[in-house]
Amino acid sequence: MKKVFFYTLGCKVNQYETEAMTELFEGAGYGVADSAEEADVIIVNSCTVTANSDSKTRQAVRKFKRLNPAATVVLCGCMPQAYPEKAADLIEADIVTGNKDHKKIIDLIDNMSTSQSQIVEIDEHMAGDPFEEFEVDNFTGRTRAFIKIQDGCNRFCSYCIIPTSRGRSRSRSLENLSLELDKIKSAGYREIVLVGINFCCYGLDIGKTFVDAIELACSKGFDRVRIGSLEFDNISDEAIERLSKLDNFCPQFHISLQSGCDRTLHAMNRHYTSDEYLELCTKLRNAFQDTTITTDFMVGFPEESDEDFRESLDFARKVGFEKMHVFPYSLRPGTNAAKLQQVPPEIRDKRAHIALELADELRHNFLENQIGKTVNVLFETTKGGYASGYTENYTPVIIKSDDESLQNTLRQVRLISVQNDNILGELE
């Protein structure tokens, strides 16, 4: 039996698509290899959100070909979709394709037997493309399952290559989503995470809303329904009210801010002001008990001044995020921001360091405020004398235990103390 090995970079959508490809390959008679060395086919599912993502992709392709020269190395995903010429220059990749049609990859591999040269086949995303429907039965090695419901983005933020790499926004049908939810429920999952590239734009092309998809998922009897990263779009008062009535909906919202400076937000082509963002955070905290609001925070955007940066930091402190993902701006060729005056790298790095200090402070304050609470924890792993899991609002909790039967169980835990980025607790 031939074996395939998967290596995935990037977001939860990529992780879902790798799982879908795994099932496609298994259906075609492949086994899944534990390492690249024992594989006949190696799939590198790439990310291109930053220059560092591209670098990791190139390193992975070269590493795997060096480790296993006889294997067919396939480079797919966002990097070749956005930058096909750069991807094709990676001569270590035997096959270069994108992310529009994952189902054709097996056919491309079969065609390698009659080809003496690299195969490059990348279908361009077009307006009106349908959503690529999958029905994943299982999510390997996890106690929660990611389910993709939306793809693409219509926003065209000035720094972002995603509309090129992912195409226009398109949505999964509720009928197909219902079938996959039933399969995942039958597989024993207690928690699911609905994900998309621009999640809150789900349904605009099919006459539905993202809340419709969440309500459907919550009706299936899962203990927890969580959602992935959000943009500001379409989170209306009605949407908040409907979500607040769902008992198994997890009150964790990762809403990309990018900047707390209105001048920078305008230059980024973000369609909200800092005041509007703060108002949304306030509404969510009023509507959901023990909610967490986390975010992405970019520093060093082109033409960002010291004053702009200070304004952005002050705003983050004002919101009081429970967690911030801080990252320096990364130039993406083909975007409008790439044409602007760039902030020197040493200033970007300094600002990132300062922002990370604030992020650590806010995170520590949040964790300290959880001490003394009794919460429900869904345990995921047992390792090194500790069992670990997450609360509804995605607070990481550990307890002293080597009881493997805790995995995939919901237990009440009293929170005792902060340990690094976890909270140590005791079973009630």
Buried (B, 14 or more C-beta within 10 A) or exposed (E): EBBBBBBBBBBBBBBBBBBBBBBBBEEBEBBBBEEBEEBBBBBBBBBBBBEEBBEBBBEBBBBBBEEBEEBBBBBBBBBBBBBBEBBBEBEBBBBBBBBBBBEEBBEBBEEBEEEEEBBBBBEEBEEEBEBBBBBBEBBEEBBBBBBBBBBBBBBEBBBBBBBBBBBBBBBBBBEBBBEBBEBBBEEEBBBBBBBBBBBBBBBBBBEBBBBBBBBBBBEBEBBBBBBBBBBBBBBBEEBBEBBBEBEBBBBBBBBBBBBBBBBBBEBBBBEBEBEEBBEBBEBBBEBBEBBBBBBBBBBBBBEBEEEBBBBBBEBBEEBEBBBBBBBBBBBBEEBBBBEBEBBEEEBBEBBBEBBBEBBEEBBEEBBEEBBEBEBBBBBBBBEEEBBBBBBBBBBBBBBEBEEEEBBBBBBEBBBBEBEEEBBBBEBE
